[in-house]
Amino acid sequence: MATGSLATGSADATACVGDLGTGSRVLSLRHARAVMAARFSPDGRRPLTASEDKNAYVWDIDTGRQVAQISHRDFVLGVAFSPDGRKIATCSQDHTAQARETETWTPLFRVEHTGGLRAVAFSPDSTMLATGSEDGTVCVWRADTGQSLLAHKHDRSVNAVAFHPDGRFLAGAGEDKVIRSVRLPEADR
């Protein structure tokens, strides 16, 4: 079903999965508060949602049931699946990002910034995790251990992070109205 599907989040505490071909709603997924982000697993079988209810949930697209819950101490604002489908990451206003493996949902690591986190993304080869924070930093971490690889400073809060498809560059964008790109060191990939 997920080929040609779209997941959306809403202030009405639902994430909806829709069929792009028909435009119809296929599934409604409930949180207790507003849904801030929604992403599909690479195989399209599992939506991952983030909410102001301080939780992220992984869902089974066939049953609509929760497969895993990742809790934070404050709003969860961003979620990501690694391109290989083996890891997920969540980021929160509680200043942390968490990573888990997707076979048993075992925690891999937790990293911290000095401000709330607004963005999280995996590198194309699934070996690095980037985070963007209200503290004005974009950080890159090893996706298996959480070891810090790089910190890049913006003048204000960072709202988005994205890796170039070849994995050699990372971009961050934020409230300073500037997109900053940094070349990633070869040894870190």
Secondary structure by P-SEA (a helix, b strand, c coil): ccccbbbbbccccbbbbbcccccccccccccccccccccccccccbbbbbccccbbbbbcccccccccccccccccccccccccccbbbbbccccbbbbbbccccccccccccccccccccccccccbbbbbccccbbbbccccccccccccccccccccccccccccbbbbbccccbbbbbbcccccc
